[in-house]
Amino acid sequence: MIASLAVVPSFAAPCRPGSAVGAPGRYARGWAPSVTQRGIARVELAFVLIALAALAAVSVPSFGNLVVAERLRSAGADLVASLELARSEAIRRSDVVTVRPIADRWTGGWVVATARGDSIDRRSALGGRVAVPRAPDSIAFGPDGLPGVGGARIQLADADRTTGVASRCVIVDPTGRPRIEAKTCE
């Protein structure tokens, strides 16, 4: 007699003795309904937090440099705007207009004033960590818009001298036009 061997799929494992397939609350092994998982496991959460902490540890120092570089750029742009204003006012008024630091320190801000002492513009103190290692006592524009000395340079630098932060050099050329460059003044 040849016994017939029935091919039973591997997922249809035999039930426990005394239970029938399809009986309420009883499932054959491998036939349990799939349960959808909600949320994340603690291990997954731990890996995500470790990855975020590592990313933050790497990016925080460079973010500090970015803030200092932005302060230098902003201070340079403000100074260029004041120099352009002084030059245009000198031409418009046919008078000497001077840009000078407040309280003999450029980091304390500056004032744009006429020869008679009339204040045209005033800028407040520069942001933290901004130093001015090189600058003239003042910059005067004559009635023709030309600077009195034939040009000037003002260097803005990081007060903490952090590597990776480029200094800014505000240059007033002999024609009186101010510009800013990301380099150390020469």
Backbone torsions as a table, in degrees:
resi	resn	phi	psi	omega
1	MET	NA	133.8	-179.1
2	ILE	-100.3	120.8	178.6
3	ALA	-82.3	136.6	177.9
4	SER	-86.9	131.2	178.2
5	LEU	-99.5	119.8	178.5
6	ALA	-85.8	136.0	177.4
7	VAL	-84.9	115.6	180.0
8	VAL	-106.3	124.8	178.7
9	PRO	-61.2	150.9	-175.7
10	SER	-66.2	-23.8	-179.1
11	PHE	-80.7	-12.0	-179.9
12	ALA	-102.2	66.2	179.8
13	ALA	-71.8	155.1	-178.2
14	PRO	-62.9	151.0	-179.7
15	CYS	-81.8	170.1	175.4
16	ARG	-66.2	152.9	178.0
17	PRO	-60.2	136.6	178.3
18	GLY	87.9	-2.0	178.7
19	SER	-112.7	152.5	-179.7
20	ALA	-118.4	145.7	177.0
21	VAL	-64.9	132.4	179.0
22	GLY	94.7	-6.1	177.6
23	ALA	-68.5	143.9	-176.8
24	PRO	-60.3	132.2	178.0
25	GLY	77.7	0.9	-178.3
26	ARG	-122.2	132.6	179.8
27	TYR	-131.0	146.6	173.7
28	ALA	-69.3	154.2	179.4
29	ARG	-58.1	135.2	-179.5
30	GLY	88.5	-10.0	-179.5
31	TRP	-105.6	10.1	179.4
32	ALA	-64.3	138.7	-179.5
33	PRO	-63.9	145.6	179.9
34	SER	-72.6	136.3	179.4
35	VAL	-103.9	127.2	179.3
36	THR	-74.9	133.9	-178.3
37	GLN	-87.4	133.3	178.5
38	ARG	-114.4	143.5	178.4
39	GLY	78.9	-164.8	-179.7
40	ILE	-127.1	155.6	179.7
41	ALA	-78.1	159.8	179.5
42	ARG	-62.2	-36.2	-179.9
43	VAL	-65.1	-42.8	178.0
44	GLU	-62.6	-42.5	178.9
45	LEU	-62.3	-41.1	179.2
46	ALA	-62.8	-42.5	178.7
47	PHE	-64.0	-40.6	178.9
48	VAL	-64.3	-43.7	179.8
49	LEU	-65.9	-38.5	177.2
50	ILE	-64.2	-42.0	179.1
51	ALA	-64.3	-41.9	178.4
52	LEU	-66.0	-38.5	178.3
53	ALA	-64.6	-40.9	178.0
54	ALA	-64.9	-42.2	178.4
55	LEU	-63.2	-41.8	179.1
56	ALA	-65.7	-39.9	-179.7
57	ALA	-63.8	-32.0	179.6
58	VAL	-80.2	-36.8	-172.3
59	SER	-88.1	-22.2	-176.7
60	VAL	-61.3	-46.7	178.1
61	PRO	-61.6	-39.8	179.6
62	SER	-70.9	-28.2	175.9
63	PHE	-67.2	-37.9	176.3
64	GLY	-61.4	-42.0	176.8
65	ASN	-63.9	-37.2	179.4
66	LEU	-63.9	-40.0	179.3
67	VAL	-64.9	-44.7	179.6
68	VAL	-64.5	-43.2	178.9
69	ALA	-61.3	-38.4	178.8
70	GLU	-68.5	-37.3	176.7
71	ARG	-64.4	-40.8	177.7
72	LEU	-64.3	-43.6	179.8
73	ARG	-63.3	-43.5	-179.6
74	SER	-65.3	-44.2	178.4
75	ALA	-62.7	-40.9	177.7
76	GLY	-64.1	-41.8	178.8
77	ALA	-65.0	-39.2	177.1
78	ASP	-64.1	-41.8	179.6
79	LEU	-66.2	-41.6	177.5
80	VAL	-62.2	-41.2	178.9
81	ALA	-62.7	-41.2	178.5
82	SER	-67.1	-38.2	178.3
83	LEU	-67.0	-39.8	176.9
84	GLU	-64.3	-40.5	177.6
85	LEU	-63.1	-45.2	-179.7
86	ALA	-60.9	-43.3	179.8
87	ARG	-63.6	-46.9	-178.6
88	SER	-67.4	-36.1	177.7
89	GLU	-69.2	-35.1	177.6
90	ALA	-63.3	-42.2	178.7
91	ILE	-68.4	-44.9	-176.9
92	ARG	-65.2	-39.9	-177.4
93	ARG	-90.1	-8.6	-174.1
94	SER	52.1	48.4	-176.8
95	ASP	-145.9	165.9	176.8
96	VAL	-80.5	130.1	176.7
97	VAL	-123.2	133.0	-173.9
98	THR	-118.1	141.1	170.0
99	VAL	-108.6	120.5	-177.9
100	ARG	-137.5	154.0	-179.9
101	PRO	-72.5	154.1	175.0
102	ILE	-84.5	131.9	178.3
103	ALA	56.5	37.7	176.5
104	ASP	59.8	18.8	177.3
105	ARG	-134.5	122.9	178.2
106	TRP	-66.2	-28.6	179.1
107	THR	-69.1	-18.9	176.9
108	GLY	-83.7	-1.2	-178.2
109	GLY	109.4	-176.1	179.9
110	TRP	-151.6	164.9	-179.5
111	VAL	-129.8	142.7	173.5
112	VAL	-104.9	120.3	-174.6
113	ALA	-139.9	155.4	176.9
114	THR	-82.0	174.0	179.2
115	ALA	-64.4	-28.3	178.9
116	ARG	-79.8	-8.3	179.1
117	GLY	98.5	4.2	178.0
118	ASP	-71.5	125.4	179.7
119	SER	-80.0	128.1	179.4
120	ILE	-99.8	-41.9	-177.3
121	ASP	-150.1	150.9	179.6
122	ARG	-141.2	131.7	177.9
123	ARG	-114.6	140.0	-178.8
124	SER	-77.9	-179.4	-176.0
125	ALA	-59.5	150.4	177.4
126	LEU	-70.4	159.8	179.9
127	GLY	-64.6	167.1	178.5
128	GLY	-59.0	149.8	179.3
129	ARG	67.2	15.0	175.6
130	VAL	-104.3	123.3	179.1
131	ALA	-117.5	156.0	177.1
132	VAL	-121.8	86.9	-177.4
133	PRO	-76.1	-19.1	-178.2
134	ARG	-141.5	122.3	178.4
135	ALA	-167.3	149.8	174.8
136	PRO	-76.6	169.6	178.6
137	ASP	-65.4	-36.0	177.5
138	SER	-164.3	165.9	176.4
139	ILE	-127.2	118.4	-177.8
140	ALA	-110.6	135.4	175.6
141	PHE	-109.8	130.8	179.1
142	GLY	-79.8	177.0	-179.5
143	PRO	-60.0	-20.5	177.9
144	ASP	-89.9	0.3	178.8
145	GLY	85.6	3.1	179.7
146	LEU	-91.9	142.6	178.1
147	PRO	-70.0	147.7	-176.0
148	GLY	-63.2	-33.5	-174.5
149	VAL	-95.8	-11.9	-177.8
150	GLY	97.4	16.8	179.1
151	GLY	133.2	160.8	179.2
152	ALA	-154.7	160.1	177.3
153	ARG	-136.4	135.1	175.8
154	ILE	-127.2	123.8	-179.4
155	GLN	-100.5	130.2	174.8
156	LEU	-110.8	128.8	-176.1
157	ALA	-139.4	165.2	175.5
158	ASP	-72.5	125.5	-178.1
159	ALA	-64.3	-29.5	179.8
160	ASP	-88.8	-2.9	179.7
161	ARG	53.8	47.4	178.3
162	THR	-70.7	136.7	176.8
163	THR	-71.8	146.8	179.4
164	GLY	93.7	-5.6	178.0
165	VAL	-109.7	114.1	-177.4
166	ALA	-77.6	138.0	174.4
167	SER	-68.2	161.8	175.2
168	ARG	-117.4	139.4	179.0
169	CYS	-119.8	116.1	175.4
170	VAL	-90.8	120.1	-174.7
171	ILE	-115.8	127.8	170.5
172	VAL	-106.2	111.5	-177.0
173	ASP	-76.6	170.1	-176.8
174	PRO	-59.9	-20.4	176.4
175	THR	-84.2	-6.2	177.2
176	GLY	97.3	1.3	-178.7
177	ARG	-86.9	122.7	178.9
178	PRO	-88.3	150.5	175.7
179	ARG	-152.5	164.9	179.2
180	ILE	-124.8	139.3	178.5
181	GLU	-130.2	146.3	179.1
182	ALA	-87.2	79.7	179.3
183	LYS	-166.2	171.8	175.8
184	THR	-81.3	137.7	178.2
185	CYS	-65.5	140.0	-179.8
186	GLU	-105.5	NA	NA
